[in-house]
Amino acid sequence: MSLKGKKILLCVSGGIAVFKAAALTSKLFQTGAEVKVLMTDSATEFVTPLTFQTLSRNDVYKDTFEEKDPGSVAHIDLADWADLVLIAPATANMIGKLANGIADDMMSTTLLATQAPVWVAPAMNVHMYDHPAVKKNMNVLRSFGCHFLEPGEGLLACGYVGKGRMAEPEDILSTLHIYFNSPSDLEGKKIVVTAGPTREPIDPVRYFTNYSSGKMGFALAEEAAKRGAEVTLITGPVSLSTPERVERIDVVTADEMYHEVMAAAENADVLIMAAAVADYRPAYIASEKVKKSEGSMAIEMERTKDILWTLGQMKTNQILVGFAAESERLDEFAQKKLEKKNLDLICANNIKSEGAGFDKDTNIMTLLRRDGERLELPLQSKHDAANRILDEVIRLDVTRK
Ligand code: CTP
């Protein structure tokens, strides 16, 4: 593992996990990174600046007004110097300040001034971590593009057991290593992904839906964002958290999804439709709860708009990717969809095969390209499958140029 030559600004805010930040400083230095440490006043109550100075072999910063070099403004200089800013530990207070644009000390000021990627390693009491205000602030930071290093679970210094323990220095190091070494081959591309099921209401309490979990679409959105794409994820109702650096739009019905996709499609380079959109919806939605009566009942259904087909008709230069979930004659049915919907690529999976299907974390897929190329993927995680699909998107993009 090497972070050789990477300039890391380590922002240490005040909590008992400051002791872990000292170990982190040492490890960052050992992997070849250049580390500068910025501390809040309360952090210095736990571990002295001298410890960090010794471990980082650099001056430690904490006071906005203590300008060490008359030729520069320290907080701006630090903000510009960093390749990456790591807030570890990140207290609820510092997370709140950054989420709300507050700059009342050197750390919060530097954090607003930097254009480097910001990574946040929260550490706090389990109830604080669960507080809606903290959750909201963390979501705001996610929407700003900050990355999170999830805290671990276990016995906390306050005596509680739960989530809130700062991520381990080794895990932080390996995540940063992957981050710095991951390909950014989708940089500059705008990608729209749909995910999850849709819900088609019958009355105020009932709806039609399907078993889609949204995992495949979310994996695609996450991996595309990691590879540098600007991703818009339009999702039906799912219980998945938003991947980092992904713009998420929540919808409920097929019709809502249609409108959001059409709006997002205008500027997109790639459209990947992984949602399991309802093909039919009730022709009438009862405004009051439908009461049961003797005998059977029938609900008249009407077709929804086919989003993917519409995109295929409108297509100019975009790459259009569809999904086909089949239980028989996989290639034949998938190929028909590819042609009918004017796609560049279709990802076909047999929902009956072991390891594939709606709520699984794995998938087995066959990718069919418009030019007749056929690629059989092995059983693999939905994230790995997502990367293979994205590899294919890149290939299509390169060959059309
Ligand atoms: N799709 C869509 N809009 C719809 C329905 C489907 O965009 N209203 C997209 C899905 O996101 C997926 C592909 O179309 O990429 C699935 O094709 P489809 O023909 O709808 O598959 P099935 O619903 O399984 O249809 P069939 O009953 O013909 O197998």
Residues whose N, C-alpha, C, O or C-beta is under 5 A from the ligand:
A	BS01	CTP	M273 A274 A275 A276 V277 A278 D279 T304 K305 D306 I307 L308 G322 F323 A324 A325
